[in-house]
Amino acid sequence: MIEIQDVTYRYDENQIDLALNHVSLDIHEGEFTVILGHNGSGKSTIAKHLNAILLPSGGKVLVDGMDTVEEERLYELRQKVGMVFQNPDNQIVATIVEEDAAFGPENLGVPPQEIRERVDFALKAVGMYEKRNEAPHNLSGGQKQRIAIAGIIAMMPRYLVLDEPTAMLDPKGRREVMKTLRYLNKEHGMTIVLITHYMEEAAQADRVIVMDHGQVIIDDVPSMTFANVALLKSVGLDVPQVTDLMFRLRQSGVYLRHDLLTIDECEQELEKRLREIKEG
């Protein structure tokens, strides 16, 4: 697992407020975890601590027992924790899709035959195998982001950390990336840590962590997290549209469940409530 133990962080030693304020979390293998928060909440700062892009000002981050401050283990640590960022154009380094996916394993010294196997696996996993001989710059934003993810998968990390990978994509591209992440998590057991500001993406996770002013204020399953509508709105966050509808109806005096996330669940609950009203 990844252990975040009482971590503090300042970007500037003269900074009064902590970017991370005594944060403690465990990320367990096989989980799909989403971290939410408004700008400046600390969510991206946490992400960059997971593969030692940033090092704690205080406390510890341990990846499978390895302390991120141990410089001699940095290479091994970054093989375990892969990182995908917001703009795929900044991560694509080759002019052919399969060459880009092969870049990471080649730099790790992986034998050629194994590189071929890893590249094929990674591109199939993200649904881009048929595009393996194309130029990345001819592809859509969603396709480029899936190539960036494939490049990390080909390095065979245990943990995949993504810092707002869908922020620059249209709805179709966001759906493509989320479908890929769910597949990697459910079918291949890859641990996913997704930083996002899209509530509908967070609703698909196993676990949602909400941050505000460098602290964790909620850590729960999606249904219970989004039941805290007033708290989420107070820290500048929205909730899924279904959850907001249920919240507004409850405020109007209509008794409804507070833990609904999908349109189907909402429809069933409204039908049930209407039957109860008719029956009297």
C-alpha angles and dihedrals in degrees: 000000000000112000122199106192119193091315123187126181138183122188089204126027088223091054111114099200119062117237086210116026112199096312120184121184140147121214108201125210113264096022125130102215127180123198117204133186142129121265109298095020094119100252096122090041089057091049092054091052092058095073099025099259081131126026124212121262085210136001126026142278114205123190110195086333096312115125110227091221091064099101094192090062097046094102092052092044094053090051087060097044117048120193130208121187137204101265114054091193088069092056103043109093106168136065095229124056098231092045089055091052089049095052097085098047091046090056090049090057095245113169114259096247091051090047089055090051093046094048092049091048094047095048092047090048091057095039095248102110093107089056094051095116097043130100112257093222089065093058133088123260092257091050091049091052090051089052089052089051090048090054089057094043090054087063087060099229120184092218127039116201118189122189107205094317093171098046094102096040134096119240093270091051091048091052091050093052094045091049089053093049093049090050093050091048100044101034101034102026094236114165109238127199109183125188109200145146094209110103094199089060092050090052089064095058131096092230136018124205117193120200132195128175092351096309136101109245099169131024112171147105114298096256093054094040093055091044085075092076097151093048093048092049090048090061094047099263130128127216131223112287092245091053091048091051092051090048093052092048091051089050087055090056100263110132110227136153115272099209101070120126109165135062091239092054090048093050092050092049093049092048090050092049093048091052090051091051092049092048089051 
